[in-house]
Amino acid sequence: MVSVGNDTMTPNDWIRVHQEATHFREVKMDLVDSMDNQYRMTFKKDECGDFKLFCHGQAFGNFQILCLKDDLEWIADDGDWKAVVDRINSGVKTVTGIKAR
């Protein structure tokens, strides 16, 4: 499930509603792999207003995403959250939840 404040919706609904939202200061994505191991990625805005990606102890390469880390950050800067989720899902883990503020 996905939440923004008190709203809860499915990941696809969240992406549809917030497709081009650039006002978030933090976006957290919960991921799961084929063996039900859970992971988290966090996009946080830095002092320049650009998103930086944190993988919470995992190496970015372990996700096997079909783009570079800075490319994913730049897509997030543009607010194209559908493209961000699509790129993450191109690897070996799947986005199961999104939280933003």
The first five atom37 places (N, CA, C, CB, O) and aatype in JSON, in Angstrom:
{
  "aatype": [12, 19, 15, 19, 7, 2, 3, 16, 12, 16, 14, 2, 3, 17, 9, 1, 19, 8, 5, 6, 0, 16, 8, 13, 1, 6, 19, 11, 12, 3, 10, 19, 3, 15, 12, 3, 2, 5, 18, 1, 12, 16, 13, 11, 11, 3, 6, 4, 7, 3, 13, 11, 10, 13, 4, 8, 7, 5, 0, 13, 7, 2, 13, 5, 9, 10, 4, 10, 11, 3, 3, 10, 6, 17, 9, 0, 3, 3, 7, 3, 17, 11, 0, 19, 19, 3, 1, 9, 2, 15, 7, 19, 11, 16, 19, 16, 7, 9, 11, 0, 1],
  "atom_mask": [
    [1, 1, 1, 1, 1],
    [1, 1, 1, 1, 1],
    [1, 1, 1, 1, 1],
    [1, 1, 1, 1, 1],
    [1, 1, 1, 0, 1],
    [1, 1, 1, 1, 1],
    [1, 1, 1, 1, 1],
    [1, 1, 1, 1, 1],
    [1, 1, 1, 1, 1],
    [1, 1, 1, 1, 1],
    [1, 1, 1, 1, 1],
    [1, 1, 1, 1, 1],
    [1, 1, 1, 1, 1],
    [1, 1, 1, 1, 1],
    [1, 1, 1, 1, 1],
    [1, 1, 1, 1, 1],
    [1, 1, 1, 1, 1],
    [1, 1, 1, 1, 1],
    [1, 1, 1, 1, 1],
    [1, 1, 1, 1, 1],
    [1, 1, 1, 1, 1],
    [1, 1, 1, 1, 1],
    [1, 1, 1, 1, 1],
    [1, 1, 1, 1, 1],
    [1, 1, 1, 1, 1],
    [1, 1, 1, 1, 1],
    [1, 1, 1, 1, 1],
    [1, 1, 1, 1, 1],
    [1, 1, 1, 1, 1],
    [1, 1, 1, 1, 1],
    [1, 1, 1, 1, 1],
    [1, 1, 1, 1, 1],
    [1, 1, 1, 1, 1],
    [1, 1, 1, 1, 1],
    [1, 1, 1, 1, 1],
    [1, 1, 1, 1, 1],
    [1, 1, 1, 1, 1],
    [1, 1, 1, 1, 1],
    [1, 1, 1, 1, 1],
    [1, 1, 1, 1, 1],
    [1, 1, 1, 1, 1],
    [1, 1, 1, 1, 1],
    [1, 1, 1, 1, 1],
    [1, 1, 1, 1, 1],
    [1, 1, 1, 1, 1],
    [1, 1, 1, 1, 1],
    [1, 1, 1, 1, 1],
    [1, 1, 1, 1, 1],
    [1, 1, 1, 0, 1],
    [1, 1, 1, 1, 1],
    [1, 1, 1, 1, 1],
    [1, 1, 1, 1, 1],
    [1, 1, 1, 1, 1],
    [1, 1, 1, 1, 1],
    [1, 1, 1, 1, 1],
    [1, 1, 1, 1, 1],
    [1, 1, 1, 0, 1],
    [1, 1, 1, 1, 1],
    [1, 1, 1, 1, 1],
    [1, 1, 1, 1, 1],
    [1, 1, 1, 0, 1],
    [1, 1, 1, 1, 1],
    [1, 1, 1, 1, 1],
    [1, 1, 1, 1, 1],
    [1, 1, 1, 1, 1],
    [1, 1, 1, 1, 1],
    [1, 1, 1, 1, 1],
    [1, 1, 1, 1, 1],
    [1, 1, 1, 1, 1],
    [1, 1, 1, 1, 1],
    [1, 1, 1, 1, 1],
    [1, 1, 1, 1, 1],
    [1, 1, 1, 1, 1],
    [1, 1, 1, 1, 1],
    [1, 1, 1, 1, 1],
    [1, 1, 1, 1, 1],
    [1, 1, 1, 1, 1],
    [1, 1, 1, 1, 1],
    [1, 1, 1, 0, 1],
    [1, 1, 1, 1, 1],
    [1, 1, 1, 1, 1],
    [1, 1, 1, 1, 1],
    [1, 1, 1, 1, 1],
    [1, 1, 1, 1, 1],
    [1, 1, 1, 1, 1],
    [1, 1, 1, 1, 1],
    [1, 1, 1, 1, 1],
    [1, 1, 1, 1, 1],
    [1, 1, 1, 1, 1],
    [1, 1, 1, 1, 1],
    [1, 1, 1, 0, 1],
    [1, 1, 1, 1, 1],
    [1, 1, 1, 1, 1],
    [1, 1, 1, 1, 1],
    [1, 1, 1, 1, 1],
    [1, 1, 1, 1, 1],
    [1, 1, 1, 0, 1],
    [1, 1, 1, 1, 1],
    [1, 1, 1, 1, 1],
    [1, 1, 1, 1, 1],
    [1, 1, 1, 1, 1]
  ],
  "atom_positions": [
    [[0.84, -1.19, 0.0], [0.0, 0.0, 0.0], [0.88, 1.25, 0.0], [-0.95, 0.0, 1.22], [2.07, 1.19, 0.31]],
    [[0.27, 2.33, -0.34], [0.98, 3.59, -0.47], [0.28, 4.62, 0.39], [1.05, 4.05, -1.93], [-0.95, 4.64, 0.49]],
    [[1.06, 5.49, 1.0], [0.43, 6.52, 1.8], [1.11, 7.86, 1.6], [0.44, 6.14, 3.27], [2.33, 7.93, 1.45]],
    [[0.31, 8.91, 1.59], [0.77, 10.29, 1.6], [-0.07, 10.96, 2.66], [0.64, 11.0, 0.17], [-1.28, 11.15, 2.49]],
    [[0.56, 11.32, 3.77], [-0.22, 11.83, 4.89], [-1.13, 10.74, 5.4], [0.0, 0.0, 0.0], [-0.66, 9.67, 5.79]],
    [[-2.44, 10.99, 5.41], [-3.4, 10.0, 5.88], [-4.05, 9.22, 4.75], [-4.45, 10.68, 6.68], [-4.86, 8.33, 5.02]],
    [[-3.71, 9.51, 3.51], [-4.3, 8.81, 2.37], [-3.58, 7.5, 2.13], [-4.24, 9.69, 1.11], [-2.35, 7.44, 2.19]],
    [[-4.33, 6.44, 1.87], [-3.77, 5.14, 1.53], [-4.37, 4.7, 0.21], [-4.02, 4.09, 2.66], [-5.59, 4.74, 0.04]],
    [[-3.5, 4.26, -0.73], [-3.97, 3.83, -2.04], [-2.99, 2.83, -2.61], [-4.14, 5.05, -3.0], [-1.9, 2.65, -2.07]],
    [[-3.36, 2.18, -3.69], [-2.47, 1.21, -4.32], [-1.32, 1.95, -5.01], [-3.25, 0.33, -5.34], [-1.45, 3.13, -5.33]],
    [[-0.18, 1.27, -5.25], [0.94, 1.93, -5.92], [0.57, 2.55, -7.26], [2.06, 0.96, -6.12], [1.02, 3.65, -7.57]],
    [[-0.24, 1.87, -8.07], [-0.62, 2.41, -9.38], [-1.47, 3.67, -9.23], [-1.38, 1.37, -10.19], [-1.3, 4.62, -10.0]],
    [[-2.38, 3.7, -8.25], [-3.19, 4.9, -8.01], [-2.31, 6.05, -7.54], [-4.29, 4.62, -6.98], [-2.49, 7.19, -7.96]],
    [[-1.35, 5.74, -6.65], [-0.45, 6.78, -6.15], [0.33, 7.4, -7.3], [0.53, 6.2, -5.11], [0.45, 8.62, -7.38]],
    [[0.85, 6.56, -8.19], [1.61, 7.06, -9.33], [0.72, 7.93, -10.23], [2.22, 5.9, -10.14], [1.16, 8.98, -10.7]],
    [[-0.52, 7.49, -10.46], [-1.43, 8.26, -11.31], [-1.7, 9.64, -10.71], [-2.75, 7.5, -11.51], [-1.71, 10.64, -11.43]],
    [[-1.92, 9.7, -9.4], [-2.25, 10.96, -8.73], [-1.02, 11.87, -8.64], [-2.82, 10.69, -7.32], [-1.13, 13.09, -8.79]],
    [[0.14, 11.27, -8.38], [1.34, 12.07, -8.11], [2.38, 11.93, -9.21], [1.94, 11.67, -6.79], [3.58, 12.04, -8.95]],
    [[1.95, 11.68, -10.43], [2.85, 11.42, -11.55], [3.93, 12.49, -11.69], [2.06, 11.32, -12.83], [5.09, 12.16, -11.9]],
    [[3.56, 13.73, -11.6], [4.54, 14.79, -11.81], [4.71, 15.65, -10.57], [4.12, 15.66, -12.98], [4.94, 16.86, -10.68]],
    [[4.61, 15.04, -9.41], [4.74, 15.79, -8.16], [6.22, 16.04, -7.86], [4.08, 15.03, -6.99], [6.99, 15.09, -7.72]],
    [[6.6, 17.29, -7.78], [7.98, 17.65, -7.46], [8.09, 18.29, -6.09], [8.54, 18.61, -8.52], [9.17, 18.68, -5.67]],
    [[6.97, 18.39, -5.38], [6.97, 19.08, -4.1], [7.39, 18.21, -2.91], [5.61, 19.64, -3.83], [7.55, 18.74, -1.81]],
    [[7.57, 16.92, -3.1], [7.95, 16.05, -2.0], [9.39, 16.35, -1.57], [7.8, 14.57, -2.39], [10.24, 16.65, -2.4]],
    [[9.65, 16.26, -0.27], [11.03, 16.39, 0.21], [11.64, 15.02, 0.5], [11.07, 17.25, 1.47], [12.86, 14.89, 0.62]],
    [[10.76, 13.99, 0.6], [11.25, 12.64, 0.85], [10.24, 11.64, 0.3], [11.49, 12.41, 2.37], [9.04, 11.79, 0.5]],
    [[10.75, 10.62, -0.38], [9.91, 9.54, -0.9], [10.58, 8.22, -0.53], [9.71, 9.66, -2.46], [11.74, 7.98, -0.88]],
    [[9.85, 7.37, 0.19], [10.37, 6.06, 0.6], [9.65, 4.98, -0.18], [10.22, 5.84, 2.13], [8.42, 4.99, -0.3]],
    [[10.42, 4.05, -0.71], [9.84, 2.94, -1.46], [10.24, 1.62, -0.81], [10.3, 2.98, -2.95], [11.43, 1.35, -0.6]],
    [[9.24, 0.82, -0.49], [9.48, -0.53, 0.04], [9.56, -1.48, -1.13], [8.35, -0.96, 1.04], [8.77, -1.4, -2.08]],
    [[10.53, -2.4, -1.07], [10.75, -3.35, -2.15], [10.8, -4.76, -1.58], [12.06, -3.03, -2.92], [11.08, -4.96, -0.4]],
    [[10.51, -5.72, -2.42], [10.6, -7.13, -2.05], [11.21, -7.9, -3.21], [9.19, -7.71, -1.68], [10.99, -7.57, -4.38]],
    [[11.99, -8.93, -2.88], [12.56, -9.76, -3.95], [11.79, -11.08, -4.04], [14.06, -10.03, -3.7], [10.8, -11.27, -3.34]],
    [[12.24, -11.97, -4.89], [11.51, -13.21, -5.14], [11.5, -14.16, -3.93], [12.1, -13.93, -6.33], [10.69, -15.09, -3.89]],
    [[12.37, -13.92, -2.96], [12.4, -14.77, -1.77], [11.77, -14.06, -0.57], [13.84, -15.18, -1.43], [12.0, -14.45, 0.57]],
    [[10.98, -13.02, -0.83], [10.26, -12.23, 0.17], [11.16, -11.48, 1.14], [9.36, -13.13, 0.95], [10.72, -11.13, 2.23]],
    [[12.41, -11.21, 0.75], [13.27, -10.33, 1.54], [12.84, -8.9, 1.27], [14.79, -10.54, 1.19], [12.54, -8.55, 0.13]],
    [[12.81, -8.08, 2.32], [12.31, -6.72, 2.18], [13.46, -5.72, 2.23], [11.29, -6.4, 3.28], [14.43, -5.9, 2.97]],
    [[13.33, -4.68, 1.43], [14.34, -3.63, 1.31], [13.64, -2.28, 1.27], [15.22, -3.84, 0.05], [12.41, -2.21, 1.15]],
    [[14.42, -1.21, 1.38], [13.86, 0.13, 1.27], [14.84, 1.02, 0.51], [13.55, 0.73, 2.67], [16.06, 0.94, 0.68]],
    [[14.27, 1.87, -0.33], [15.02, 2.94, -0.99], [14.38, 4.25, -0.56], [15.01, 2.79, -2.56], [13.16, 4.35, -0.45]],
    [[15.21, 5.24, -0.31], [14.7, 6.55, 0.08], [15.3, 7.62, -0.82], [15.02, 6.85, 1.57], [16.52, 7.69, -0.99]],
    [[14.44, 8.44, -1.39], [14.87, 9.62, -2.14], [14.66, 10.82, -1.22], [14.07, 9.78, -3.5], [13.54, 11.09, -0.81]],
    [[15.75, 11.54, -0.9], [15.66, 12.74, -0.06], [16.24, 13.92, -0.82], [16.4, 12.54, 1.3], [17.25, 13.8, -1.51]],
    [[15.59, 15.07, -0.67], [16.12, 16.28, -1.29], [17.28, 16.81, -0.46], [15.02, 17.35, -1.45], [17.22, 16.85, 0.77]],
    [[18.34, 17.24, -1.16], [19.48, 17.83, -0.47], [19.3, 19.35, -0.38], [20.8, 17.48, -1.21], [18.24, 19.87, -0.72]],
    [[20.33, 20.04, 0.08], [20.23, 21.49, 0.28], [20.05, 22.25, -1.03], [21.48, 22.0, 0.99], [19.62, 23.4, -1.02]],
    [[20.38, 21.62, -2.16], [20.19, 22.24, -3.48], [18.82, 21.94, -4.07], [21.28, 21.77, -4.44], [18.48, 22.46, -5.14]],
    [[18.03, 21.11, -3.39], [16.71, 20.75, -3.89], [16.71, 19.57, -4.84], [0.0, 0.0, 0.0], [15.7, 19.28, -5.48]],
    [[17.85, 18.86, -4.93], [17.95, 17.69, -5.8], [17.75, 16.43, -4.97], [19.32, 17.65, -6.52], [18.17, 16.37, -3.81]],
    [[17.11, 15.41, -5.56], [16.93, 14.15, -4.86], [18.23, 13.35, -4.84], [15.81, 13.32, -5.52], [18.95, 13.29, -5.84]],
    [[18.52, 12.76, -3.7], [19.63, 11.82, -3.54], [19.04, 10.5, -3.09], [20.7, 12.35, -2.51], [18.13, 10.47, -2.25]],
    [[19.54, 9.41, -3.63], [19.02, 8.08, -3.35], [19.86, 7.39, -2.28], [18.99, 7.23, -4.63], [21.08, 7.37, -2.35]],
    [[19.17, 6.84, -1.27], [19.8, 6.07, -0.2], [19.24, 4.65, -0.25], [19.57, 6.73, 1.2], [18.03, 4.45, -0.37]],
    [[20.13, 3.67, -0.17], [19.72, 2.26, -0.28], [19.76, 1.53, 1.05], [20.61, 1.55, -1.27], [19.61, 0.3, 1.08]],
    [[19.95, 2.24, 2.15], [19.89, 1.68, 3.51], [20.75, 0.45, 3.7], [18.46, 1.35, 3.85], [20.25, -0.62, 4.05]],
    [[22.04, 0.59, 3.46], [22.98, -0.5, 3.72], [23.21, -1.45, 2.57], [0.0, 0.0, 0.0], [24.13, -2.27, 2.62]],
    [[22.41, -1.38, 1.54], [22.58, -2.23, 0.36], [23.37, -1.46, -0.7], [21.2, -2.69, -0.2], [23.23, -0.25, -0.83]],
    [[24.19, -2.15, -1.44], [24.86, -1.54, -2.58], [23.83, -1.37, -3.7], [26.08, -2.41, -3.05], [23.02, -2.26, -3.94]],
    [[23.86, -0.23, -4.39], [22.91, 0.02, -5.47], [22.97, -1.08, -6.51], [23.19, 1.38, -6.12], [21.94, -1.45, -7.07]],
    [[24.16, -1.6, -6.79], [24.32, -2.66, -7.78], [23.58, -3.94, -7.44], [0.0, 0.0, 0.0], [23.24, -4.72, -8.33]],
    [[23.32, -4.18, -6.15], [22.59, -5.38, -5.75], [21.15, -5.39, -6.27], [22.59, -5.5, -4.24], [20.55, -6.46, -6.4]],
    [[20.6, -4.22, -6.56], [19.24, -4.14, -7.07], [19.16, -4.49, -8.56], [18.67, -2.75, -6.83], [18.07, -4.77, -9.07]],
    [[20.29, -4.47, -9.25], [20.4, -4.82, -10.67], [19.41, -4.03, -11.54], [20.17, -6.31, -10.85], [18.78, -4.59, -12.44]],
    [[19.28, -2.75, -11.26], [18.39, -1.86, -12.0], [19.06, -1.49, -13.33], [18.05, -0.57, -11.17], [20.28, -1.3, -13.39]],
    [[18.27, -1.4, -14.38], [18.81, -1.15, -15.71], [19.1, 0.31, -15.99], [17.86, -1.67, -16.73], [18.87, 0.78, -17.11]],
    [[19.59, 1.04, -15.0], [20.07, 2.41, -15.2], [21.04, 2.73, -14.08], [18.88, 3.44, -15.25], [21.14, 2.0, -13.09]],
    [[21.75, 3.82, -14.23], [22.7, 4.24, -13.21], [21.98, 4.98, -12.08], [23.78, 5.13, -13.82], [20.87, 5.49, -12.26]],
    [[22.62, 5.03, -10.92], [22.03, 5.66, -9.75], [21.72, 7.15, -10.01], [22.96, 5.53, -8.55], [20.64, 7.62, -9.66]],
    [[22.67, 7.87, -10.61], [22.42, 9.29, -10.85], [21.3, 9.52, -11.88], [23.7, 9.98, -11.31], [20.59, 10.51, -11.8]],
    [[21.16, 8.61, -12.83], [20.04, 8.71, -13.78], [18.7, 8.58, -13.05], [20.16, 7.63, -14.88], [17.75, 9.3, -13.35]],
    [[18.63, 7.65, -12.09], [17.41, 7.47, -11.31], [17.12, 8.71, -10.46], [17.54, 6.22, -10.4], [15.96, 9.09, -10.31]],
    [[18.16, 9.33, -9.92], [17.99, 10.57, -9.14], [17.47, 11.7, -10.03], [19.31, 10.98, -8.48], [16.63, 12.48, -9.61]],
    [[17.97, 11.78, -11.25], [17.54, 12.84, -12.16], [16.09, 12.64, -12.59], [18.44, 12.88, -13.38], [15.36, 13.62, -12.76]],
    [[15.67, 11.4, -12.77], [14.27, 11.13, -13.11], [13.38, 11.55, -11.94], [14.06, 9.62, -13.44], [12.31, 12.12, -12.15]],
    [[13.84, 11.28, -10.72], [13.08, 11.71, -9.53], [13.03, 13.23, -9.45], [13.72, 11.13, -8.25], [12.01, 13.79, -9.06]],
    [[14.12, 13.92, -9.8], [14.13, 15.38, -9.81], [13.06, 15.94, -10.75], [15.5, 15.91, -10.23], [12.48, 16.99, -10.48]],
    [[12.81, 15.22, -11.85], [11.79, 15.65, -12.81], [10.38, 15.33, -12.33], [12.02, 14.99, -14.15], [9.4, 15.79, -12.92]],
    [[10.26, 14.54, -11.24], [8.95, 14.19, -10.7], [8.24, 13.09, -11.47], [0.0, 0.0, 0.0], [7.03, 12.91, -11.3]],
    [[8.96, 12.36, -12.29], [8.35, 11.29, -13.08], [8.41, 9.98, -12.29], [9.08, 11.12, -14.46], [9.24, 9.12, -12.55]],
    [[7.52, 9.84, -11.31], [7.56, 8.72, -10.37], [7.19, 7.39, -11.04], [6.61, 8.98, -9.21], [7.64, 6.33, -10.6]],
    [[6.4, 7.44, -12.09], [6.1, 6.21, -12.82], [7.38, 5.65, -13.45], [5.03, 6.46, -13.92], [7.63, 4.45, -13.39]],
    [[8.17, 6.53, -14.04], [9.44, 6.09, -14.63], [10.41, 5.59, -13.56], [10.08, 7.24, -15.41], [11.13, 4.62, -13.8]],
    [[10.42, 6.22, -12.4], [11.28, 5.77, -11.3], [10.89, 4.35, -10.9], [11.17, 6.72, -10.07], [11.75, 3.47, -10.8]],
    [[9.6, 4.12, -10.67], [9.13, 2.79, -10.27], [9.39, 1.77, -11.38], [7.62, 2.83, -9.92], [9.81, 0.65, -11.1]],
    [[9.15, 2.15, -12.63], [9.41, 1.23, -13.75], [10.89, 0.83, -13.8], [8.99, 1.88, -15.08], [11.2, -0.33, -14.03]],
    [[11.79, 1.8, -13.59], [13.22, 1.5, -13.62], [13.6, 0.59, -12.46], [14.05, 2.81, -13.56], [14.36, -0.37, -12.64]],
    [[13.08, 0.87, -11.26], [13.38, 0.01, -10.11], [12.86, -1.4, -10.35], [12.77, 0.59, -8.82], [13.55, -2.38, -10.06]],
    [[11.65, -1.5, -10.88], [11.06, -2.82, -11.14], [11.78, -3.57, -12.27], [9.59, -2.67, -11.5], [11.56, -4.77, -12.44]],
    [[12.63, -2.89, -13.03], [13.4, -3.57, -14.08], [14.5, -4.45, -13.5], [14.01, -2.54, -15.04], [15.08, -5.28, -14.21]],
    [[14.8, -4.27, -12.23], [15.82, -5.08, -11.56], [15.23, -6.33, -10.96], [0.0, 0.0, 0.0], [14.23, -6.84, -11.44]],
    [[15.87, -6.82, -9.91], [15.46, -8.08, -9.3], [14.52, -7.9, -8.11], [16.67, -8.84, -8.88], [14.14, -8.88, -7.47]],
    [[14.16, -6.66, -7.82], [13.24, -6.38, -6.72], [12.06, -5.57, -7.23], [13.96, -5.63, -5.57], [12.17, -4.9, -8.26]],
    [[10.93, -5.63, -6.52], [9.69, -4.99, -6.96], [9.21, -4.02, -5.9], [8.6, -6.03, -7.27], [9.25, -4.32, -4.71]],
    [[8.76, -2.83, -6.33], [8.2, -1.84, -5.41], [6.84, -2.33, -4.92], [8.06, -0.45, -6.09], [5.95, -2.64, -5.72]],
    [[6.69, -2.41, -3.6], [5.42, -2.85, -3.01], [4.73, -1.76, -2.23], [5.65, -4.03, -2.11], [3.55, -1.89, -1.92]],
    [[5.42, -0.69, -1.91], [4.82, 0.39, -1.15], [5.58, 1.69, -1.34], [0.0, 0.0, 0.0], [6.79, 1.69, -1.59]],
    [[4.86, 2.79, -1.23], [5.47, 4.12, -1.39], [4.9, 5.02, -0.3], [5.2, 4.71, -2.81], [3.7, 5.03, -0.05]],
    [[5.81, 5.79, 0.33], [5.4, 6.83, 1.29], [6.09, 8.11, 0.89], [5.74, 6.43, 2.77], [7.25, 8.09, 0.46]],
    [[5.4, 9.21, 1.02], [6.0, 10.48, 0.64], [5.56, 11.57, 1.59], [5.63, 10.86, -0.8], [4.48, 11.5, 2.19]],
    [[6.42, 12.58, 1.72], [6.04, 13.78, 2.49], [6.74, 14.97, 1.91], [6.39, 13.62, 3.99], [6.56, 16.09, 2.41]]
  ]
}
